[in-house]
Amino acid sequence: MSEHTTSQTSRAAGAALCLSATAIGALIIAQGAGLFDTRASADMTIANAGISMMTTRSGNTEPLFIVDDRTETLFVYKHDQTRFELWAKHSLPELFTEARSRSVGSPRP
């Protein structure tokens, strides 16, 4: 192998390394700036007489979240093109108690 071929190979490898380092640096900066963060956003919300409703997109479905203030219950419905089907029902006080106990240990009475 001649010096000329070795020199070209070294330059090509150096250029590829610089290009890779630049691409990784750009990705780090973009991630740090929050350019790849996904934001939660409600497509439609409404609240009236103790009932709050919100829809949002989740992949190819559009769940409907309903909070009933009177019973402190969260209902989650999924839509299957023809009807809404109850997907989950949760007591809000129980959800908050469980979340609190998971994050800081068991709740105090």
KACORKA-V483219 format. One record per pair of residues at least 24 apart in sequence whose C-alpha atoms are under 8 Angstrom apart, sorted by the first residue. I is the first residue (numbers start at 1). J is the second residue. D is the distance in Angstrom with one decimal. If there is no record, write none. Layout:
i->I j->J d->D
i->I j->J d->D
//
This chain:
none
//
